[in-house]
Amino acid sequence: MLKQLIKNAKIVSDLQIIEGDLLISNGIIEKIAPQISADATMQVIDANGAYLIPGVIDDQVHFREPGLTHKANIYTESRAALAGGTTSFMEMPNVNPQTVTNELLELKYELGAASSAVNYSFYLGGTNDNLEEVKKVNPRNVCGVKIFMGSSTGNMLVDQEEALNGLFANSPILIATHCESESRVKSRYADALAQYGDNIPANQHPIIRDAEACYLSSSFAMELAKKHNSRLHILHITSEKETHLFRNDIPLKDKRITAEVCVHHLHYSDADYSTLGHLIKCNPAIKTQNDREALWSALLDDRFDVIATDHAPHTWEEKQNLYPNAPSGLPLVQHALSLMMDYVAKGKITIEKMVEKMCHNPAILYQIENRGYVREGYAADLVLLKQNPNVNIQTQEFTVNKSNLLYKCAWSPMEGHTFSYAPSKVWVNGTLSYSDGLIGELNPQRLLFNR
């Protein structure tokens, strides 16, 4: 394999921007310097002053395989991730059969090895009765244990207190939770059915799955984690009330309880249900503009540690159903980085902070080996970004449309949106796997963890 020399890049890593060159050799970042001389052993790529960032690590996706492949599969969604600059993903267990034994988990890793375009890891799902399986999970090569403390797609609710105590006390690795109070959601859903019948308006979703439902469950999960000294990561926080649960006065590496926010909760609000309806129906729900601003505040002051997607595709036809049968979740992984770069362009967040939340912090939080930074000796998972010269003009390169979507579901709530930046080239383990709209040679690996 030829060495690859990226010249004249703005390298974003470790909360700074360095202008210089980067040399890739044998899948690893061999050298970073202000200038590196090229020789005949190198393929030279001129970045022309563009940003070069670590590949995004998405700690929460649903790729629907096995069993739900009419919606999505690892092959299609991982290629969408690649095109969007996500070079590593961690995928959820609410598939069919549910990933709740180590045997089923290893079968999913075989699927990943056979069809993923980018680096991969899969969660083991916790249930009311699989504690022995959780105890046996390998901390070295499994990202985490997922516990649904509120029911969502896949009906994997863990609602027995004895089971929850057992899981929190005995999990050998990080526990990631979906937190919504099941009893409150059921009660409020019954009220909505009584008022509207099956024709519940989409804008009632954040009223049914409200901030109090989230807070009751998140605070309970934190109580369990503190009781058992568990390593807890609460996924997709959506409400202002929950933001006050989290700390920013200790380094991330020392936190036992961490939090994630998702791109759609930072971007949309309840005002968008009038135009997008069930296309943005998700659990937990997109809430008010006040909640959205509180999420941004918690992200920027480090109460929130990670930005992810919760990429969760459903077919267009499924999304057209009336509220009770319209599934929750939306496809996001192809455009999450570009969407966050819009907020960089607007001055809402710096590119250094964005890279920290999408690349560095997932690596720290999950103890991922040798990824998440642009550093010598690290895996060469890299994204070269190109800037849109005119965001007022829709172009194929920067505008979302059906012809450039790679999702199997073939739709996006962002269709028609024109971005300020888009990935130009993406390297996975030193292999240039995506270049200017074309997917090339692939070189994914199973993620490993320093545990």
C-alpha positions, 0 to 999 in steps of 0.5 A: 500500500502506498503511503498517503500524504495529505498536504496543506490541511487545517488539522482539527484535534485536541481543541486546536487547529494546526496548519500542516501536512499528515502522512498515513502509513499502514493504516496509521497516522505516521507523522504530522508536521508543518511540512512533510516532503513527498517522495515516490512512495507516497500518494499526495492529496492537496487539501488546499487549506480545508479542514481535516478532522477525525472520523465521527464516532456515532455511539447510537444507531439503529441499522435494523439488521437482522430481521427488520431489513425492509427498513435498513441494513448494515450494508446500506446504512454504513455506506450512508455513514461513510459518505457523511464522515462517520467512520465508527458506529455502535449499533443497538440491540432492538432487532429481530431476534433481539440481541440479548445473548452473547451468541446472538451478539457474535452473529451480529459481529459476523454481519458487521464483518461481512457488510459494514463499510466503516468500523463497527461495534454492537450493544448487548441488550439488557432484559428483565431476565438475562443478567447472566448473559450481561455478566459474561460480556467481553469488555474488550470488544463490546461497546456497552449494554443497552437498557430500555427504561422506557419502551420504544421500537422493539419492545425491550422494556426493562421495568422490574426493579430487581432486574434493574438493580441486578443489571446496574450492580453487575454489568462489567461494561458501560450501561447506555439507557433510553430513559422515559417513564413508561407509566407516565407515557401510557397515561398521557397516551390514553388521555390523547386517545380519549381526546383525538381517537387514532387521529392524534396530531403529530404535535401531541407527541412531545406532550405524550412523551413529555419532559417529566416522563424523561426526567422521572426515568433519567433521575431514577437511572442516576439513582441506580448508578450512584447506588451501584457505582455503575458506569452510566451513559444516558442517551438522547437527552431532550428536556431543559429539566434533565440538563440540570442533572449533569455535571461539568465540574470534573473531567470526562475521564473521571465521570461515572455518569455521562450524557448524550444529545442528538443532532435532531434535538439540537436542530428541530423543535415542536414548531417543526411538527406542522411541516414535517409531522411524523417524519420527525416523530422519535423517542424521546420526542423533539420538544420546545424551542426553550428545551432546544436552547437548554440542550445547546447550553448544556452541550456548550458548557460540558454538562453534555459529553457527546453528540450522536444521531440515534439514526433510526430509519423506517419506510416512507409508507410506515411513516404515513400511518396515523399516530398510533401506528406511525413508528418513531425514529428518523434517518440522520447518519449521512448528514449529522456532521454536515448539519453540525458544520452548519452550526459551526458556520453560524458561530453557534459552536466552534469546530474544535468543540464540535470535534470534541463532542463527535470524535474525542469524547465518544472515544474517551467515554467508551475507552475506544482504542486508538481512535477519535483524534488526529494524532501520530500513532492513531488509526487514520480515520479521517474526514476532509471537509469541503466548503460550499462557496454559496449556500444560497444555491442548491447543488448536488454536492451540498443539497440533500435530495433523493438522488444522493441519499444512501439510506435504504428507506430513501427519504430524509427529513432534511431533503432540500436543505443545503449545507455549508460543508460536506465531506470530500474524502473519508479514510477508514483505517488509512484506506481512502473509502469515500472520495467526492461522492464515490465509495471506493475500497473498504477497510473496516475493523471491529472496535476494540476498547481499553478496558 
